[in-house]
Amino acid sequence: MIPSGNSKANIDRFLGYQNDYDRYRPEAPPMVIELLTSYLGRRPAHVADIGCGTGLSTFLWKAAADAVTGVEPNTDMLGKAQDKLRLLGSGAGNLSFVQGYSNQLPFDTESVDIITCSQSFHWMDPGSTLQEIARCLRPGGVFAAYDCDWPLVLQPAIEARYNRLIAASDALLAELQPGADQASKWDKEGHLNRIKASGRFTYAREIVFHNMESCDAHRYIGLALSQGGVQSLLKLSPASLEQDIAEFSAEVEEFFQGRTLQVPISYRMRTGVK
């Protein structure tokens, strides 16, 4: 049973496309470890990654913490993370993945040093989630909600085409999907104010940074198609975006012309220190 304060529609939004999500989305960059370990002031004994998806933001901590736990409510995403963990074998004995919810975490009070939400905090009820995070963090522990900026920086016309594709999918989804099945999210720009307003952190701020990653046309297109709104619409009406996707893909392929480029991925991290 889903605990009160959680949205089934938000959880179900991520069903069925865990492989594409894992293939195209960026892994969390090493800068995350540097920033949060510095704020903590020591090597963390326990890191928890909440709403961890397929583990793209969890495996990062394998060598940087004594114990790492990924928490994810969606069974498909969780299963992919667990499959990846099994492939690592005995070399990742300090990592684990569990099904759970952001406002009902499976940790003792004051038992976690760092808690992260990568690309996920906007899907969670902020009030009950921050209360639970504060319960689990040790004094001086660090919470961080960090997100990429979409689309990735490339070229104005292509970025505008990306934005039109996402807007078209959102508009069609609002028409076709019953209201009870529609996911809802909190604006990311409000994360920092919500952390401050919770009254549970002694210090809070936003940190902005970027990471360079390799990207070709296939990946840039895949990143667009891995967005939840697009995936939700394709489940309901696969043909409805055919023309938009074809035009976007053609423009991306024309730009890359078979090249693989180094592309900056911008991050915004909102942190709170207990």
C-alpha positions as CSV (number, residue, x, y, z in Angstrom):
1,M,0.0,0.0,0.0
2,I,1.3,3.5,-0.9
3,P,1.8,5.6,2.2
4,S,-0.3,8.8,2.5
5,G,1.3,11.8,0.8
6,N,2.5,9.8,-2.2
7,S,1.0,10.0,-5.7
8,K,0.4,6.7,-7.5
9,A,0.2,8.6,-10.8
10,N,3.7,10.1,-10.1
11,I,5.1,6.6,-9.4
12,D,3.4,4.9,-12.3
13,R,4.6,7.6,-14.7
14,F,8.0,5.8,-14.8
15,L,6.7,2.3,-15.6
16,G,7.9,0.5,-18.6
17,Y,10.9,2.5,-19.9
18,Q,13.6,1.8,-17.4
19,N,16.0,0.6,-20.1
20,D,15.8,3.7,-22.2
21,Y,15.9,5.9,-19.1
22,D,19.1,4.1,-18.0
23,R,20.6,4.2,-21.5
24,Y,20.2,7.9,-22.2
25,R,20.0,9.8,-19.0
26,P,23.3,11.2,-17.5
27,E,25.0,9.5,-14.6
28,A,25.5,11.8,-11.6
29,P,28.8,13.6,-12.0
30,P,31.7,13.2,-9.5
31,M,31.3,16.9,-8.5
32,V,28.3,15.7,-6.4
33,I,30.6,13.7,-4.2
34,E,33.1,16.5,-3.9
35,L,30.6,19.1,-2.9
36,L,28.5,17.1,-0.4
37,T,31.5,15.4,1.2
38,S,33.1,18.8,1.7
39,Y,29.9,20.1,3.3
40,L,29.8,17.1,5.6
41,G,33.4,17.5,6.5
42,R,34.3,13.8,6.4
43,R,33.8,10.6,4.5
44,P,30.2,9.6,4.9
45,A,29.4,6.3,6.7
46,H,25.9,6.1,5.1
47,V,24.5,7.8,2.0
48,A,20.9,7.4,0.9
49,D,19.7,8.2,-2.6
50,I,15.9,8.8,-2.6
51,G,13.9,8.4,-5.8
52,C,17.0,6.7,-7.2
53,G,15.5,5.3,-10.3
54,T,17.8,3.0,-12.1
55,G,20.7,3.9,-9.8
56,L,22.4,6.5,-12.1
57,S,22.9,8.7,-9.0
58,T,23.5,5.9,-6.6
59,F,26.4,3.9,-8.0
60,L,28.4,7.1,-8.0
61,W,28.9,6.7,-4.2
62,K,30.3,3.1,-4.3
63,A,33.8,4.0,-3.4
64,A,33.0,7.3,-1.6
65,A,30.9,6.0,1.3
66,D,30.9,3.0,3.7
67,A,27.3,2.1,2.9
68,V,25.0,3.4,0.1
69,T,21.2,2.7,-0.1
70,G,19.1,3.6,-3.1
71,V,15.4,4.0,-2.4
72,E,12.8,3.8,-5.2
73,P,9.0,3.3,-5.3
74,N,8.7,2.3,-8.9
75,T,9.2,-1.5,-9.4
76,D,10.5,-1.3,-13.0
77,M,13.1,1.3,-12.1
78,L,14.1,-0.5,-8.9
79,G,14.4,-3.8,-10.8
80,K,16.8,-2.2,-13.3
81,A,19.0,-0.9,-10.5
82,Q,19.0,-4.3,-8.8
83,D,19.9,-6.0,-12.1
84,K,22.9,-3.6,-12.5
85,L,24.0,-4.3,-8.9
86,R,23.9,-8.0,-9.5
87,L,26.2,-7.6,-12.5
88,L,28.8,-5.9,-10.2
89,G,28.9,-9.0,-8.0
90,S,30.9,-8.9,-4.7
91,G,32.6,-5.7,-5.7
92,A,29.6,-3.6,-4.6
93,G,28.8,-5.2,-1.2
94,N,28.3,-1.7,0.4
95,L,25.4,-0.9,-2.1
96,S,21.8,-1.9,-1.7
97,F,18.5,-1.0,-3.3
98,V,15.1,-1.1,-1.6
99,Q,11.6,-0.2,-2.5
100,G,10.4,2.7,-0.4
101,Y,8.9,6.2,-0.2
102,S,10.4,9.6,0.5
103,N,8.2,10.3,3.5
104,Q,8.5,6.8,5.0
105,L,12.2,5.9,4.8
106,P,13.6,2.6,6.0
107,F,16.3,4.2,8.2
108,D,16.7,4.7,12.0
109,T,16.6,8.2,13.3
110,E,19.9,10.1,12.9
111,S,21.5,7.3,11.0
112,V,22.3,8.8,7.6
113,D,25.1,11.3,6.7
114,I,24.0,12.4,3.3
115,I,20.6,12.1,1.5
116,T,20.3,13.0,-2.1
117,C,17.4,13.4,-4.6
118,S,18.6,13.4,-8.2
119,Q,16.0,14.5,-10.7
120,S,13.4,13.3,-8.3
121,F,12.5,15.8,-5.5
122,H,9.9,17.6,-7.6
123,W,7.8,14.4,-7.7
124,M,7.7,14.2,-3.9
125,D,5.4,15.9,-1.3
126,P,8.0,18.4,0.0
127,G,6.6,18.9,3.5
128,S,6.4,15.3,4.6
129,T,9.6,14.4,2.7
130,L,11.7,17.1,4.3
131,Q,10.4,16.1,7.7
132,E,11.4,12.5,7.1
133,I,14.8,13.4,5.7
134,A,15.5,15.6,8.7
135,R,14.6,12.7,11.0
136,C,17.0,10.3,9.3
137,L,20.0,12.7,9.0
138,R,22.6,12.9,11.7
139,P,23.3,16.3,13.1
140,G,25.5,18.1,10.6
141,G,24.2,15.8,7.8
142,V,23.5,17.1,4.3
143,F,20.5,16.9,2.1
144,A,20.8,17.7,-1.6
145,A,18.2,17.9,-4.3
146,Y,19.9,18.3,-7.7
147,D,18.6,18.4,-11.3
148,C,19.8,18.9,-14.8
149,D,18.6,21.7,-17.0
150,W,16.8,20.4,-20.1
151,P,17.4,20.5,-23.0
152,L,21.2,20.0,-23.0
153,V,23.1,23.0,-24.4
154,L,23.6,22.5,-28.1
155,Q,22.2,25.0,-30.6
156,P,19.3,27.4,-30.4
157,A,17.1,26.0,-33.2
158,I,17.4,22.4,-31.9
159,E,16.8,23.4,-28.3
160,A,13.7,25.3,-29.4
161,R,12.6,22.2,-31.4
162,Y,13.1,20.1,-28.2
163,N,11.0,22.5,-26.2
164,R,8.2,22.3,-28.8
165,L,8.3,18.5,-28.7
166,I,8.0,18.5,-24.9
167,A,5.2,21.1,-24.9
168,A,3.3,19.2,-27.6
169,S,3.5,16.0,-25.6
170,D,2.4,17.7,-22.4
171,A,-0.6,19.3,-24.1
172,L,-1.8,16.1,-25.8
173,L,-1.3,14.1,-22.6
174,A,-3.5,16.6,-20.7
175,E,-6.3,16.0,-23.3
176,L,-6.0,12.2,-23.5
177,Q,-5.1,11.1,-20.0
178,P,-7.9,11.0,-17.3
179,G,-7.3,13.5,-14.5
180,A,-6.8,10.9,-11.9
181,D,-4.0,9.4,-13.9
182,Q,-2.1,12.6,-14.5
183,A,1.2,13.1,-12.6
184,S,1.8,16.3,-10.7
185,K,5.0,17.9,-9.7
186,W,6.3,20.8,-7.7
187,D,8.4,23.5,-9.4
188,K,12.1,22.9,-9.1
189,E,12.7,26.7,-8.6
190,G,10.9,26.4,-5.3
191,H,13.1,23.7,-3.8
192,L,15.5,26.0,-2.0
193,N,12.7,28.1,-0.4
194,R,10.9,24.9,0.7
195,I,14.1,23.6,2.3
196,K,14.6,26.9,4.2
197,A,10.9,27.2,5.1
198,S,10.9,23.7,6.6
199,G,12.9,25.0,9.6
200,R,14.8,21.7,9.8
201,F,18.2,22.9,8.4
202,T,20.7,25.3,9.9
203,Y,22.0,26.3,6.5
204,A,20.7,26.1,3.0
205,R,21.9,27.4,-0.4
206,E,21.9,26.7,-4.2
207,I,25.0,25.5,-5.9
208,V,25.3,25.7,-9.7
209,F,27.8,23.6,-11.8
210,H,28.2,21.7,-15.0
211,N,29.7,18.5,-16.3
212,M,30.9,17.7,-19.8
213,E,29.7,14.5,-21.4
214,S,29.9,12.8,-24.8
215,C,26.8,13.1,-26.9
216,D,25.8,12.0,-30.4
217,A,22.6,12.4,-32.3
218,H,21.2,9.1,-31.0
219,R,21.7,10.1,-27.4
220,Y,20.3,13.6,-27.8
221,I,17.2,12.2,-29.4
222,G,17.0,9.4,-26.8
223,L,17.2,12.0,-24.0
224,A,14.2,13.8,-25.4
225,L,12.2,10.6,-25.8
226,S,13.1,9.5,-22.2
227,Q,11.2,12.4,-20.7
228,G,8.2,11.1,-18.7
229,G,5.6,13.2,-20.5
230,V,6.7,11.8,-23.9
231,Q,6.8,8.3,-22.6
232,S,3.3,8.6,-21.0
233,L,1.9,9.9,-24.3
234,L,3.5,7.1,-26.3
235,K,1.8,4.6,-24.1
236,L,-1.6,6.2,-24.7
237,S,-1.3,7.2,-28.3
238,P,1.9,6.0,-30.1
239,A,1.1,7.7,-33.4
240,S,0.3,11.1,-32.0
241,L,3.8,12.4,-31.8
242,E,5.2,10.7,-35.0
243,Q,5.5,13.9,-37.0
244,D,7.0,15.9,-34.1
245,I,9.5,13.2,-33.3
246,A,10.5,12.7,-37.0
247,E,11.1,16.5,-37.4
248,F,13.1,16.8,-34.2
249,S,15.2,13.7,-35.0
250,A,16.0,14.9,-38.5
251,E,17.1,18.3,-37.3
252,V,19.3,16.7,-34.6
253,E,20.9,14.2,-37.0
254,E,21.6,17.0,-39.5
255,F,23.4,19.0,-36.8
256,F,25.6,16.2,-35.5
257,Q,26.4,14.7,-39.0
258,G,27.6,11.5,-37.3
259,R,29.9,13.4,-34.9
260,T,30.2,12.7,-31.1
261,L,30.6,16.0,-29.3
262,Q,31.4,17.1,-25.7
263,V,28.3,18.7,-24.4
264,P,27.9,20.6,-21.1
265,I,25.2,19.4,-18.7
266,S,24.1,22.1,-16.3
267,Y,23.1,21.2,-12.7
268,R,21.3,23.1,-10.0
269,M,21.8,21.7,-6.5
270,R,19.7,22.9,-3.6
271,T,21.3,21.8,-0.3
272,G,20.4,21.9,3.4
273,V,22.7,21.1,6.3
274,K,21.0,19.8,9.4
